[in-house]
Amino acid sequence: MTAKFLCEMERVLDVYMRPYDASNPVLCFDEQPCFLIGDKLAPVPMAPGKVAKQDYEYERFGSAVVLLAVEPLTGRRFVKVCGRRTAKEYTEFMQELEQAYPEAKRITLVQDNLNTHHGGSFYKWLEPAAAHQLVSRFEWVYTPKHASWLNMAELEFSALQRQCLNRRIPTVERLRDEVETWVRTRDTARLKLNWQFSTQDARRSFGRHYKAIRNN
């Protein structure tokens, strides 16, 4: 654990402690690849007195990626299923987020530092003026390397994996339908995220690391 890690961790935790501000909403963003998998043999559906059966053999049909952003304090969430992960998909998703908050002065986005997760991606797909305008709408806050647990989007992905992705899904279209249904269910339930780990908690939990860094 380095001084840079502690600095970036505390910045993320401080952002999470901000009170709700409609002019500066805080969102967490992440993306997750998904393999498209189908059955080689048709499964046997459930029948009276019989359980459903699924053959252990499966067939791969490529992959897709799920882009997800969640506003922890309101439970507002945005999800998009794409066939690939490039600067183009990231730019288009950020445009959708920007349009979803027309009254906000700036959107704070907690994310990891993947090679496409920055404003430079916008300049690859938009005219300079449009890219510059889009960049000005965001404040990026990066989680430290190897610290995905600091990104609350991971909590949403954990739920998505348990409740939606833990089955064989053979096509992008089916994956999109499944994910959108999952989002509607969580939105209807008005599920929010309650983060409890503060900067003070971090200093207690990682006290020896803070001390070791100061003594080096």
Helices and strands as residue ranges (DSSP letters): H 3-16, E 26-39, E 58-71, E 76-82, H 87-100, E 107-111, H 120-125, H 128-135, E 138-142, G 148-150, H 153-160, I 161-165, H 172-188, H 199-205, H 207-215
